[in-house]
Amino acid sequence: MAIFDINEVFQFAIRIEQNGEKFYRHAAGISDDEAAGYLFNFLADEEVKHGRIFKDMLANMDLLSKMETQPPPESYPGEYMQYLRNYLDNAVVFNERAEEEFSGIRDMLSAINFAIDRETDSILYYSEIKPLFPKSGHPFVDEIIAEERKHFLKLSEFKKEYETKS
């Protein structure tokens, strides 16, 4: 059985959503395109909603901790959590440098590309942590993965439209 800290996994997920909201608010602020501003504000609101889901799940941690989890196989104790920590430390939207990194984004195409990359990172992260959640929590994680995919698709479609207009 793997040794991991499910509380830490929730904290990572909450931080992802908080940093995503900050980025989308930044992107909405630099936008001179009304549709882009609307899209970025919508996505920021979605990140807040996702963060609330994880906070609610964390508040029910006593219940979750009593449920059986299915951690992935490890070659040594703590391997998977080490992988997740290193992944987060190196993914821009997840780490302490996030605001510094995205504050340099000043044009719409860069903001859209950055957002698409971060949504892809989120999908990967949530797919990776899903096995760490009790089976009863899988539908919540699946819902957030589905939402992140929708964000990816919205951004990709918007990018096509934006490039066509430019």
Z-matrix of the N, CA and C atoms (Angstrom, degrees):
N
C 1 1.445
C 2 1.524 1 109.45
N 3 1.303 2 116.54 1 133.40
C 4 1.460 3 121.44 2 -179.17
C 5 1.524 4 110.39 3 -74.05
N 6 1.320 5 115.02 4 151.68
C 7 1.454 6 120.81 5 174.75
C 8 1.517 7 106.49 6 -105.09
N 9 1.329 8 116.54 7 119.89
C 10 1.450 9 119.74 8 178.58
C 11 1.510 10 108.26 9 -149.28
N 12 1.301 11 115.74 10 162.91
C 13 1.452 12 122.55 11 -178.26
C 14 1.525 13 108.04 12 -110.07
N 15 1.332 14 116.75 13 99.82
C 16 1.458 15 120.74 14 -176.94
C 17 1.527 16 110.65 15 -63.02
N 18 1.334 17 116.92 16 -30.55
C 19 1.466 18 120.87 17 176.21
C 20 1.528 19 109.93 18 -59.54
N 21 1.330 20 116.61 19 -41.94
C 22 1.462 21 121.06 20 179.80
C 23 1.529 22 110.69 21 -65.71
N 24 1.322 23 117.03 22 -38.15
C 25 1.464 24 121.01 23 177.61
C 26 1.529 25 110.07 24 -60.77
N 27 1.335 26 116.36 25 -43.37
C 28 1.465 27 119.92 26 177.23
C 29 1.523 28 110.90 27 -63.74
N 30 1.330 29 117.37 28 -42.03
C 31 1.463 30 120.68 29 179.88
C 32 1.532 31 110.65 30 -62.03
N 33 1.336 32 117.13 31 -39.96
C 34 1.471 33 120.84 32 176.39
C 35 1.534 34 109.53 33 -59.69
N 36 1.331 35 115.96 34 -47.22
C 37 1.460 36 120.54 35 -177.17
C 38 1.525 37 110.72 36 -63.06
N 39 1.316 38 117.21 37 -41.08
C 40 1.464 39 121.02 38 178.44
C 41 1.527 40 109.93 39 -63.37
N 42 1.328 41 116.97 40 -41.77
C 43 1.473 42 120.85 41 179.27
C 44 1.529 43 111.04 42 -64.44
N 45 1.311 44 117.25 43 -38.94
C 46 1.473 45 120.71 44 176.83
C 47 1.523 46 109.61 45 -56.37
N 48 1.320 47 115.46 46 -48.60
C 49 1.457 48 120.16 47 -176.90
C 50 1.527 49 111.61 48 -67.34
N 51 1.320 50 118.01 49 -39.39
C 52 1.467 51 121.01 50 178.06
C 53 1.525 52 111.09 51 -63.56
N 54 1.321 53 116.55 52 -45.14
C 55 1.466 54 119.69 53 179.16
C 56 1.524 55 111.32 54 -67.11
N 57 1.327 56 116.79 55 -36.03
C 58 1.462 57 120.05 56 175.97
C 59 1.515 58 111.33 57 -61.96
N 60 1.334 59 116.52 58 -43.22
C 61 1.464 60 119.82 59 178.25
C 62 1.532 61 110.58 60 -61.24
N 63 1.334 62 116.80 61 -45.59
C 64 1.474 63 120.15 62 179.78
C 65 1.524 64 110.67 63 -58.40
N 66 1.331 65 116.10 64 -44.18
C 67 1.464 66 118.50 65 -179.85
C 68 1.524 67 110.99 66 -63.00
N 69 1.334 68 117.36 67 -47.35
C 70 1.459 69 119.62 68 -177.00
C 71 1.524 70 111.68 69 -64.09
N 72 1.327 71 117.89 70 -35.15
C 73 1.469 72 120.37 71 175.87
C 74 1.536 73 109.27 72 -65.80
N 75 1.327 74 116.15 73 -40.82
C 76 1.467 75 120.10 74 176.75
C 77 1.530 76 109.94 75 -60.82
N 78 1.316 77 116.82 76 -48.03
C 79 1.463 78 121.21 77 -178.05
C 80 1.528 79 110.70 78 -62.28
N 81 1.335 80 117.61 79 -39.44
C 82 1.469 81 120.59 80 177.77
C 83 1.523 82 109.79 81 -63.90
N 84 1.322 83 116.48 82 -36.69
C 85 1.459 84 121.11 83 -179.17
C 86 1.512 85 114.23 84 -68.68
N 87 1.324 86 117.40 85 -29.90
C 88 1.469 87 119.16 86 -179.45
C 89 1.527 88 112.08 87 -91.45
N 90 1.319 89 115.96 88 -6.98
C 91 1.459 90 119.98 89 -175.81
C 92 1.524 91 111.93 90 -76.02
N 93 1.331 92 114.77 91 133.98
C 94 1.463 93 119.31 92 172.42
C 95 1.526 94 109.46 93 -105.82
N 96 1.314 95 115.69 94 6.40
C 97 1.459 96 122.92 95 179.54
C 98 1.533 97 107.54 96 -106.09
N 99 1.312 98 116.63 97 121.77
C 100 1.463 99 121.21 98 -176.48
C 101 1.525 100 112.03 99 -59.83
N 102 1.321 101 117.22 100 -43.12
C 103 1.468 102 120.60 101 -179.97
C 104 1.523 103 110.97 102 -64.39
N 105 1.320 104 117.20 103 -39.24
C 106 1.464 105 120.90 104 178.80
C 107 1.523 106 110.18 105 -66.33
N 108 1.317 107 116.94 106 -43.42
C 109 1.464 108 120.70 107 177.83
C 110 1.514 109 111.37 108 -59.25
N 111 1.314 110 115.84 109 -43.30
C 112 1.467 111 120.46 110 178.41
C 113 1.531 112 110.17 111 -62.51
N 114 1.331 113 116.87 112 -47.11
C 115 1.462 114 121.14 113 -179.60
C 116 1.530 115 111.05 114 -60.03
N 117 1.323 116 117.38 115 -47.84
C 118 1.463 117 120.25 116 -178.29
C 119 1.535 118 111.64 117 -65.11
N 120 1.330 119 118.14 118 -39.09
C 121 1.466 120 119.75 119 176.62
C 122 1.526 121 111.28 120 -66.59
N 123 1.335 122 117.26 121 -38.81
C 124 1.463 123 121.24 122 176.21
C 125 1.532 124 109.86 123 -60.09
N 126 1.337 125 116.61 124 -46.08
C 127 1.464 126 120.31 125 -179.46
C 128 1.528 127 111.23 126 -65.91
N 129 1.328 128 118.16 127 -36.21
C 130 1.470 129 121.07 128 176.05
C 131 1.530 130 110.10 129 -61.67
N 132 1.327 131 116.49 130 -43.53
C 133 1.467 132 120.34 131 178.43
C 134 1.529 133 110.97 132 -63.64
N 135 1.311 134 116.90 133 -36.22
C 136 1.465 135 120.95 134 177.34
C 137 1.530 136 110.96 135 -64.36
N 138 1.330 137 116.62 136 -40.29
C 139 1.464 138 120.30 137 179.00
C 140 1.534 139 110.17 138 -62.66
N 141 1.325 140 117.15 139 -39.39
C 142 1.465 141 121.40 140 176.95
C 143 1.525 142 109.41 141 -60.57
N 144 1.330 143 116.09 142 -44.73
C 145 1.470 144 121.10 143 179.52
C 146 1.527 145 110.46 144 -60.56
N 147 1.315 146 117.62 145 -44.49
C 148 1.465 147 121.12 146 179.48
C 149 1.531 148 110.76 147 -63.21
N 150 1.325 149 116.07 148 -42.53
C 151 1.460 150 119.82 149 178.01
C 152 1.516 151 111.59 150 -59.23
N 153 1.342 152 116.36 151 -39.96
C 154 1.460 153 121.16 152 178.18
C 155 1.528 154 111.12 153 -63.11
N 156 1.324 155 116.92 154 -39.24
C 157 1.473 156 120.18 155 178.23
C 158 1.521 157 109.87 156 -60.18
N 159 1.339 158 116.80 157 -46.91
C 160 1.460 159 119.87 158 -179.89
C 161 1.525 160 111.87 159 -66.77
N 162 1.336 161 117.13 160 -37.53
C 163 1.466 162 119.59 161 177.63
C 164 1.523 163 110.76 162 -64.41
N 165 1.332 164 116.63 163 -40.30
C 166 1.466 165 120.04 164 177.08
C 167 1.527 166 110.95 165 -63.63
N 168 1.331 167 115.99 166 -41.63
C 169 1.464 168 119.44 167 178.28
C 170 1.530 169 110.04 168 -63.98
N 171 1.326 170 116.32 169 -40.86
C 172 1.462 171 120.90 170 179.46
C 173 1.526 172 110.31 171 -64.23
N 174 1.335 173 117.00 172 -37.69
C 175 1.466 174 120.82 173 178.57
C 176 1.526 175 111.16 174 -63.90
N 177 1.316 176 117.10 175 -26.83
C 178 1.460 177 121.80 176 178.19
C 179 1.520 178 111.52 177 -96.89
N 180 1.322 179 116.41 178 25.47
C 181 1.464 180 121.90 179 -175.31
C 182 1.522 181 112.47 180 -57.58
N 183 1.320 182 118.43 181 -36.63
C 184 1.464 183 119.47 182 179.65
C 185 1.515 184 110.50 183 -57.04
N 186 1.320 185 115.55 184 -44.75
C 187 1.460 186 120.38 185 178.57
C 188 1.525 187 110.62 186 -65.06
N 189 1.344 188 116.78 187 -45.62
C 190 1.459 189 120.94 188 -178.69
C 191 1.521 190 112.35 189 -64.28
N 192 1.340 191 116.88 190 -37.71
C 193 1.460 192 119.50 191 -176.00
C 194 1.524 193 112.38 192 -68.89
N 195 1.323 194 116.86 193 -19.09
C 196 1.465 195 120.27 194 179.05
C 197 1.524 196 111.72 195 -85.20
N 198 1.320 197 116.22 196 -10.12
C 199 1.463 198 120.41 197 -178.50
C 200 1.521 199 110.28 198 -90.93
N 201 1.294 200 114.93 199 153.24
C 202 1.468 201 120.23 200 -178.83
C 203 1.523 202 110.55 201 -74.04
N 204 1.321 203 115.89 202 134.16
C 205 1.462 204 120.83 203 177.03
C 206 1.516 205 109.40 204 -110.04
N 207 1.317 206 116.18 205 163.93
C 208 1.453 207 122.79 206 -178.58
C 209 1.525 208 109.82 207 -123.69
N 210 1.330 209 117.75 208 72.05
C 211 1.466 210 118.02 209 179.75
C 212 1.528 211 111.20 210 -67.43
N 213 1.314 212 116.59 211 152.48
C 214 1.459 213 119.94 212 179.95
C 215 1.527 214 110.84 213 -70.90
N 216 1.326 215 117.14 214 158.70
C 217 1.474 216 119.58 215 177.64
C 218 1.524 217 110.45 216 -64.45
N 219 1.322 218 115.88 217 145.71
C 220 1.450 219 121.75 218 -179.95
C 221 1.519 220 109.46 219 -128.46
N 222 1.324 221 116.14 220 149.83
C 223 1.462 222 119.61 221 175.94
C 224 1.526 223 110.66 222 -86.14
N 225 1.349 224 117.45 223 -16.03
C 226 1.461 225 122.23 224 172.88
C 227 1.527 226 107.49 225 -153.57
N 228 1.328 227 118.63 226 153.51
C 229 1.468 228 121.18 227 -178.06
C 230 1.530 229 111.70 228 -59.57
N 231 1.312 230 115.17 229 132.99
C 232 1.452 231 120.68 230 178.13
C 233 1.514 232 115.30 231 86.52
N 234 1.317 233 117.67 232 0.46
C 235 1.469 234 121.43 233 -177.10
C 236 1.532 235 111.87 234 -58.66
N 237 1.329 236 116.30 235 -45.74
C 238 1.457 237 119.23 236 -174.93
C 239 1.523 238 111.87 237 -66.94
N 240 1.344 239 117.39 238 -41.47
C 241 1.463 240 119.71 239 177.85
C 242 1.525 241 110.28 240 -65.69
N 243 1.314 242 117.54 241 -36.36
C 244 1.468 243 120.39 242 176.90
C 245 1.527 244 109.63 243 -62.26
N 246 1.324 245 116.52 244 -43.07
C 247 1.456 246 121.45 245 177.15
C 248 1.530 247 110.31 246 -59.06
N 249 1.339 248 117.45 247 -47.83
C 250 1.462 249 120.78 248 -178.78
C 251 1.527 250 111.07 249 -63.34
N 252 1.328 251 117.60 250 -42.46
C 253 1.472 252 120.17 251 178.63
C 254 1.522 253 110.56 252 -61.49
N 255 1.322 254 117.10 253 -46.55
C 256 1.466 255 120.21 254 -179.82
C 257 1.524 256 111.14 255 -64.59
N 258 1.309 257 116.89 256 -38.82
C 259 1.457 258 121.25 257 177.38
C 260 1.523 259 110.01 258 -59.35
N 261 1.336 260 116.03 259 -48.33
C 262 1.456 261 120.23 260 -178.94
C 263 1.519 262 112.03 261 -65.79
N 264 1.319 263 116.92 262 -39.03
C 265 1.461 264 120.26 263 -179.83
C 266 1.521 265 112.18 264 -63.66
N 267 1.318 266 117.36 265 -25.69
C 268 1.455 267 121.13 266 -177.10
C 269 1.523 268 114.17 267 -103.05
N 270 1.311 269 117.79 268 -4.42
C 271 1.461 270 121.28 269 178.48
C 272 1.527 271 107.79 270 -96.59
N 273 1.311 272 117.36 271 120.92
C 274 1.460 273 123.16 272 -170.13
C 275 1.524 274 113.33 273 -53.16
N 276 1.316 275 118.26 274 -50.41
C 277 1.458 276 119.18 275 -172.85
C 278 1.531 277 111.95 276 -69.46
N 279 1.311 278 117.60 277 -13.31
C 280 1.455 279 120.81 278 -176.22
C 281 1.523 280 113.62 279 -97.74
N 282 1.305 281 118.48 280 -16.91
C 283 1.461 282 118.81 281 -170.94
C 284 1.524 283 112.52 282 -101.78
N 285 1.322 284 115.20 283 177.64
C 286 1.455 285 121.63 284 -176.77
C 287 1.529 286 112.57 285 -64.69
N 288 1.318 287 118.40 286 -21.94
C 289 1.463 288 122.30 287 -179.47
C 290 1.527 289 112.52 288 -84.38
N 291 1.312 290 117.33 289 2.53
C 292 1.464 291 120.89 290 -172.25
C 293 1.522 292 112.71 291 -54.03
N 294 1.324 293 117.34 292 -53.08
C 295 1.472 294 119.00 293 -178.09
C 296 1.513 295 111.84 294 -62.63
N 297 1.313 296 116.89 295 -39.05
C 298 1.466 297 121.17 296 178.06
C 299 1.527 298 110.20 297 -61.50
N 300 1.329 299 116.15 298 -43.02
C 301 1.466 300 121.22 299 -179.06
C 302 1.524 301 111.79 300 -64.54
N 303 1.335 302 117.27 301 -48.11
C 304 1.461 303 117.46 302 -175.05
C 305 1.518 304 113.48 303 -85.40
N 306 1.325 305 118.66 304 -12.75
C 307 1.462 306 118.87 305 177.80
C 308 1.529 307 111.50 306 -67.46
N 309 1.334 308 117.13 307 -20.79
C 310 1.461 309 121.44 308 177.06
C 311 1.516 310 113.55 309 -79.59
N 312 1.301 311 117.75 310 -6.04
C 313 1.470 312 121.35 311 179.67
C 314 1.525 313 107.94 312 -81.87
N 315 1.317 314 114.84 313 118.51
C 316 1.467 315 120.05 314 -174.27
C 317 1.532 316 113.49 315 -121.77
N 318 1.331 317 117.58 316 -9.72
C 319 1.469 318 118.00 317 -179.68
C 320 1.521 319 109.75 318 -120.76
N 321 1.323 320 114.49 319 157.00
C 322 1.454 321 121.39 320 -172.58
C 323 1.522 322 113.26 321 -63.69
N 324 1.326 323 118.12 322 -43.47
C 325 1.458 324 119.86 323 -178.28
C 326 1.527 325 111.15 324 -63.66
N 327 1.318 326 117.73 325 -40.66
C 328 1.471 327 120.84 326 176.76
C 329 1.524 328 110.83 327 -63.69
N 330 1.328 329 116.96 328 -39.59
C 331 1.466 330 120.93 329 178.94
C 332 1.524 331 110.64 330 -64.71
N 333 1.314 332 116.56 331 -42.69
C 334 1.465 333 120.62 332 179.65
C 335 1.525 334 110.19 333 -64.45
N 336 1.332 335 117.12 334 -46.54
C 337 1.473 336 120.42 335 179.82
C 338 1.520 337 111.41 336 -62.92
N 339 1.329 338 117.17 337 -41.40
C 340 1.456 339 121.53 338 178.07
C 341 1.528 340 109.74 339 -60.90
N 342 1.333 341 116.19 340 -45.25
C 343 1.464 342 120.94 341 -179.78
C 344 1.522 343 111.59 342 -62.93
N 345 1.316 344 117.41 343 -42.39
C 346 1.468 345 120.73 344 178.45
C 347 1.524 346 110.17 345 -60.96
N 348 1.321 347 116.74 346 -43.92
C 349 1.474 348 120.19 347 178.56
C 350 1.517 349 111.11 348 -62.80
N 351 1.322 350 117.92 349 -41.00
C 352 1.463 351 120.72 350 -178.46
C 353 1.524 352 111.28 351 -69.82
N 354 1.316 353 117.67 352 -36.42
C 355 1.469 354 119.50 353 176.62
C 356 1.529 355 110.00 354 -64.72
N 357 1.322 356 116.51 355 -39.04
C 358 1.465 357 120.64 356 176.55
C 359 1.526 358 110.21 357 -62.62
N 360 1.338 359 116.67 358 -44.17
C 361 1.467 360 120.55 359 176.92
C 362 1.525 361 111.16 360 -59.36
N 363 1.331 362 116.97 361 -41.39
C 364 1.464 363 120.81 362 -179.70
C 365 1.518 364 111.47 363 -64.50
N 366 1.313 365 116.34 364 -43.23
C 367 1.469 366 120.10 365 178.59
C 368 1.521 367 109.73 366 -59.02
N 369 1.317 368 116.72 367 -46.14
C 370 1.458 369 120.81 368 179.16
C 371 1.523 370 110.60 369 -61.58
N 372 1.324 371 117.40 370 -47.27
C 373 1.457 372 120.52 371 -177.81
C 374 1.531 373 111.00 372 -60.92
N 375 1.327 374 117.51 373 -49.01
C 376 1.461 375 119.80 374 -178.17
C 377 1.520 376 111.63 375 -65.68
N 378 1.322 377 117.20 376 -33.27
C 379 1.469 378 119.84 377 175.29
C 380 1.525 379 110.65 378 -65.93
N 381 1.327 380 116.48 379 -37.14
C 382 1.466 381 121.07 380 179.52
C 383 1.526 382 112.81 381 -70.53
N 384 1.334 383 116.99 382 -36.67
C 385 1.469 384 118.28 383 -176.47
C 386 1.529 385 113.30 384 -85.76
N 387 1.296 386 117.63 385 -14.30
C 388 1.465 387 120.25 386 -177.35
C 389 1.531 388 112.31 387 -51.54
N 390 1.336 389 119.89 388 -43.47
C 391 1.472 390 118.52 389 -179.86
C 392 1.536 391 113.66 390 -63.67
N 393 1.318 392 117.69 391 -17.39
C 394 1.459 393 120.59 392 179.97
C 395 1.526 394 112.28 393 -80.48
N 396 1.325 395 117.17 394 -15.55
C 397 1.449 396 121.17 395 -179.53
C 398 1.522 397 110.32 396 -87.38
N 399 1.329 398 116.18 397 150.20
C 400 1.468 399 118.65 398 172.33
C 401 1.526 400 108.55 399 -58.74
N 402 1.302 401 116.74 400 151.83
C 403 1.470 402 120.65 401 -178.99
C 404 1.530 403 111.55 402 -54.79
N 405 1.322 404 116.79 403 -33.02
C 406 1.462 405 119.70 404 179.32
C 407 1.534 406 111.52 405 -66.32
N 408 1.327 407 117.87 406 -20.71
C 409 1.460 408 121.58 407 178.36
C 410 1.509 409 113.70 408 -89.41
N 411 1.340 410 117.88 409 -11.29
C 412 1.462 411 121.02 410 -177.86
C 413 1.527 412 113.69 411 -57.67
N 414 1.346 413 118.95 412 -41.29
C 415 1.477 414 117.56 413 178.99
C 416 1.527 415 112.72 414 -60.48
N 417 1.343 416 117.71 415 -34.49
C 418 1.459 417 120.39 416 178.53
C 419 1.525 418 110.54 417 -67.52
N 420 1.323 419 116.63 418 -43.30
C 421 1.466 420 120.60 419 178.87
C 422 1.526 421 109.41 420 -66.18
N 423 1.335 422 116.91 421 -42.32
C 424 1.467 423 120.62 422 177.58
C 425 1.527 424 111.25 423 -59.39
N 426 1.329 425 115.77 424 -39.36
C 427 1.471 426 120.09 425 178.80
C 428 1.524 427 110.71 426 -63.22
N 429 1.306 428 116.59 427 -41.86
C 430 1.467 429 119.57 428 -179.71
C 431 1.526 430 110.48 429 -69.99
N 432 1.334 431 117.98 430 -39.42
C 433 1.470 432 120.65 431 175.76
C 434 1.531 433 109.63 432 -59.80
N 435 1.328 434 116.50 433 -43.82
C 436 1.470 435 120.32 434 179.34
C 437 1.529 436 110.26 435 -62.09
N 438 1.335 437 117.00 436 -40.19
C 439 1.462 438 120.66 437 178.18
C 440 1.526 439 110.72 438 -64.31
N 441 1.330 440 116.90 439 -43.28
C 442 1.470 441 120.51 440 179.52
C 443 1.531 442 110.13 441 -63.13
N 444 1.319 443 116.82 442 -37.44
C 445 1.476 444 119.90 443 176.41
C 446 1.518 445 110.74 444 -64.08
N 447 1.345 446 116.74 445 -40.51
C 448 1.466 447 120.03 446 177.18
C 449 1.522 448 110.27 447 -61.72
N 450 1.335 449 115.94 448 -40.74
C 451 1.464 450 119.59 449 178.19
C 452 1.521 451 110.31 450 -61.95
N 453 1.332 452 115.96 451 -44.50
C 454 1.463 453 121.10 452 178.27
C 455 1.531 454 109.86 453 -56.97
N 456 1.335 455 116.74 454 -47.31
C 457 1.465 456 120.81 455 -179.13
C 458 1.531 457 111.62 456 -65.00
N 459 1.334 458 117.89 457 -42.64
C 460 1.463 459 120.88 458 178.61
C 461 1.520 460 110.48 459 -60.37
N 462 1.326 461 115.26 460 -45.16
C 463 1.461 462 119.57 461 -179.98
C 464 1.528 463 111.31 462 -65.32
N 465 1.326 464 117.13 463 -41.08
C 466 1.467 465 120.81 464 179.55
C 467 1.520 466 111.10 465 -63.62
N 468 1.334 467 116.58 466 -43.02
C 469 1.464 468 120.36 467 177.69
C 470 1.525 469 111.08 468 -65.62
N 471 1.327 470 115.68 469 -42.04
C 472 1.454 471 119.73 470 178.87
C 473 1.521 472 110.64 471 -62.39
N 474 1.326 473 116.69 472 -39.32
C 475 1.466 474 120.96 473 179.10
C 476 1.526 475 110.19 474 -61.15
N 477 1.339 476 117.06 475 -43.87
C 478 1.468 477 120.32 476 177.64
C 479 1.520 478 111.09 477 -59.27
N 480 1.339 479 116.00 478 -46.54
C 481 1.463 480 120.20 479 179.23
C 482 1.531 481 111.58 480 -63.18
N 483 1.305 482 115.11 481 -42.48
C 484 1.464 483 120.06 482 -178.56
C 485 1.524 484 111.22 483 -63.91
N 486 1.330 485 116.29 484 -42.94
C 487 1.470 486 120.43 485 179.48
C 488 1.526 487 110.49 486 -66.99
N 489 1.321 488 117.55 487 -32.92
C 490 1.453 489 120.78 488 178.62
C 491 1.530 490 110.60 489 -68.67
N 492 1.329 491 116.60 490 -38.55
C 493 1.473 492 121.78 491 179.55
C 494 1.522 493 111.51 492 -70.84
N 495 1.318 494 116.90 493 -32.42
C 496 1.482 495 120.74 494 -173.54
C 497 1.484 496 113.37 495 -79.95
